[in-house]
Amino acid sequence: AQTVTQSQPEMSVQEAETVTLSCTYDTSESNYYLFWYKQPPSRQMILVIRQEAYKQQNATENRFSVNFQKAAKSFSLKISDSQLGDTAMYFCAHESDSNYQLIWGAGTKLIIKP
Amino acid sequence: EAQVTQNPRYLITVTGKKLTVTCSQNMNHEYMSWYRQDPGLGLRQIYYSMNVEVTDKGDVPEGYKVSRKEKRNFPLILESPSPNQTSLYFCASSFLGQSNEKLFFGSGTQLSVL
């Protein structure tokens, strides 16, 4: 069965620091998609970044970047120059290329301190 | 404005009293899905629908029903709610074939079953 593991239930850093959230997954497929979602206190689900497994290059969106290690089945999210508005729950998710369904990790609560 | 509208935002009910959480999207999406979010477990899929009159079970369908009589609506029905269904519920929709990059979420329904 496909699984997604986020081993850090909670993290906190000072504003402007860099923080890395970890995510590992298990799949037998060769092609799939990986996502990081942000959920601020408003409960809104916001897509942060997306990675296609067949692409070697790590995805980047402004201050957000990923370190995708396909062989290790690892998909970590790096937030540079963290801001107070980055305080949120962050979820890692895996989408199978064959059945379109999303499998979610348990989430990491990130707190940015002023 | 493109959106997924979920109602109500908050709901407190008692064990055994039937309830319906509504979900409507205005983007002509084929795919719609219901998730529940619980602390330490992330999001888990309850039911999903690929098109009108086509619904399938997700990972945690027990105690829930859905229907897809119209393309825009996908209500979640709890025939006899129990306290273990206390959770945060999300509806989501997208076009098929676009991966979950274009998954639109509703604003969530916090349900408490006493």
Boltz contact constraints between the chains, C-beta under 6 A:
constraints:
  - contact:
      token1: [A, 33]
      token2: [B, 99]
      max_distance: 6.0
  - contact:
      token1: [A, 43]
      token2: [B, 108]
      max_distance: 6.0
  - contact:
      token1: [A, 45]
      token2: [B, 105]
      max_distance: 6.0
  - contact:
      token1: [A, 50]
      token2: [B, 101]
      max_distance: 6.0
  - contact:
      token1: [A, 91]
      token2: [B, 42]
      max_distance: 6.0
  - contact:
      token1: [A, 95]
      token2: [B, 100]
      max_distance: 6.0
  - contact:
      token1: [A, 102]
      token2: [B, 100]
      max_distance: 6.0
  - contact:
      token1: [A, 104]
      token2: [B, 42]
      max_distance: 6.0
  - contact:
      token1: [A, 104]
      token2: [B, 43]
      max_distance: 6.0
  - contact:
      token1: [A, 105]
      token2: [B, 42]
      max_distance: 6.0
  - contact:
      token1: [A, 106]
      token2: [B, 40]
      max_distance: 6.0
  - contact:
      token1: [A, 106]
      token2: [B, 41]
      max_distance: 6.0
  - contact:
      token1: [A, 106]
      token2: [B, 42]
      max_distance: 6.0
  - contact:
      token1: [A, 107]
      token2: [B, 42]
      max_distance: 6.0
